[in-house]
Amino acid sequence: MTKNTKNVGMRSPLFYVGDKYKLMPQLKALFPENINTFIDPFVGGGSTFLNTQANKYALNDLDRNVIGLHDYLFEQSQNANDLLAALFEVIEHYSLTCSLQGKSVPDELKRRFKKTYYAVANKDAYNKMRSDFNGNKSRTNLLYLLLIYGFNHMIRFNRNGDFNLPVGNVDFNKTVKLALLNYNEFVNVNKGNVIRKSQDYKEFLQSCAISKDDFVYLDPPYLITFGEYNKFWGEEQEKQLYAFLDILTHAGIRFGLSNMVTHKGNTNEILTKWMARYNVFEIKSNYISFHDNTIKVTSREVFITNYG
Ligand SMILES: C[S@@+](CC[C@H](N)C(=O)[O-])C[C@H]1O[C@@H](n2cnc3c(N)ncnc32)[C@H](O)[C@@H]1O
């Protein structure tokens, strides 16, 4: 693995909202030791699979654009230098700033817009790239750069299916390069052993021939938090998921589920009731401070397992 100086997991180059990379050291310690196939039905940016040792990987996300980005990174990651060169060519074509290459924001703009100079410098170029992508959505390289230069690195489309995220106050920097190199390394080690699908998690899990030495890690949308991908997740989906996990348990399949029990004063009662019959581990996340009682606890994140 390319050196990561902080004591956190390897970060996915999708910089996904809800990314688990900071929690990977805690989660990995709770994962089973020997995993044949690591099955991730809500893969998102993929920080979990990138940080998990297994013989094979089965990845899925309902969002086709997310899987499209993984497909792109898999296909292009055979050679990291070629991938970077191709992205730099697009950056050059649109005249976006690129701090990694020393193409920085002019000093004049930095002085005038102290906190927003990347957004100011890149706005027009970003909007042009976005309209080119919306004119031809097969250009996943543009989608990837829209995500890198976009607000909070989000993947957001409007009802007409057009990408509609505004420019962010970031550019292509050394963190992006490190994440791409790490992803590239994973791809080159595991190339032939990864399948990717874009289906509802249930359909996907039913299509996998899951055996007892496999491990299903689930990080679904959280019922009590807010986010783009929580839009289509409600109480019914929550109940169905738990009923499905009970079926996996009866079949002797190992699973681990990440979720939020309380958040900003709300409690997920369905989860609280259901998890009582499983192993529940407290996860120290950004939101919580249960080891430091001087900080007000507003969230409780857990990892729930049916093994060990
Ligand atoms: C909390 S995020 C996963 C984040 C991921 N663990 C990471 O580190 O980036 C939940 C993901 O579930 C996906 N999703 C939502 N509903 C789904 C469904 N019914 N089946 C499969 N995936 C779904 C969303 O698109 C989103 O990417």
The ligand as a MOL file (V3000), in Angstrom:
LIG
                    3D

  0  0  0     0  0            999 V3000
M  V30 BEGIN CTAB
M  V30 COUNTS 27 29 0 0 0
M  V30 BEGIN ATOM
M  V30 1 C -23.7420 5.0420 3.6440 0
M  V30 2 S -23.4840 4.9220 1.9100 0 CHG=1
M  V30 3 C -22.1500 3.7660 1.8130 0
M  V30 4 C -20.8140 4.4190 2.0640 0
M  V30 5 C -19.6220 3.4940 1.9310 0
M  V30 6 N -19.5370 2.5480 3.0150 0
M  V30 7 C -18.3080 4.2660 1.8440 0
M  V30 8 O -17.3860 4.0730 2.6500 0
M  V30 9 O -18.2040 5.0820 0.9130 0 CHG=-1
M  V30 10 C -24.8860 4.0050 1.3850 0
M  V30 11 C -24.9090 3.6270 -0.0940 0
M  V30 12 O -26.0470 2.7960 -0.3310 0
M  V30 13 C -26.5320 3.0440 -1.6550 0
M  V30 14 N -27.9490 2.5610 -1.6890 0
M  V30 15 C -29.0730 3.2030 -1.3050 0
M  V30 16 N -30.1520 2.3850 -1.4190 0
M  V30 17 C -29.6870 1.1940 -1.8780 0
M  V30 18 C -30.3020 -0.0510 -2.1890 0
M  V30 19 N -31.6110 -0.2230 -2.0460 0
M  V30 20 N -29.5260 -1.0640 -2.6400 0
M  V30 21 C -28.1750 -0.8750 -2.8110 0
M  V30 22 N -27.5360 0.2850 -2.5500 0
M  V30 23 C -28.2720 1.3190 -2.0780 0
M  V30 24 C -26.3490 4.5400 -1.8360 0
M  V30 25 O -26.2770 4.8710 -3.2210 0
M  V30 26 C -25.0330 4.7910 -1.0860 0
M  V30 27 O -23.9400 4.7590 -1.9740 0
M  V30 END ATOM
M  V30 BEGIN BOND
M  V30 1 1 1 2
M  V30 2 1 2 3
M  V30 3 1 2 10
M  V30 4 1 3 4
M  V30 5 1 4 5
M  V30 6 1 5 6
M  V30 7 1 5 7
M  V30 8 2 7 8
M  V30 9 1 7 9
M  V30 10 1 10 11
M  V30 11 1 11 12
M  V30 12 1 11 26
M  V30 13 1 12 13
M  V30 14 1 13 14
M  V30 15 1 13 24
M  V30 16 1 14 15
M  V30 17 1 14 23
M  V30 18 2 15 16
M  V30 19 1 16 17
M  V30 20 1 17 18
M  V30 21 2 17 23
M  V30 22 1 18 19
M  V30 23 2 18 20
M  V30 24 1 20 21
M  V30 25 2 21 22
M  V30 26 1 22 23
M  V30 27 1 24 25
M  V30 28 1 24 26
M  V30 29 1 26 27
M  V30 END BOND
M  V30 END CTAB
M  END
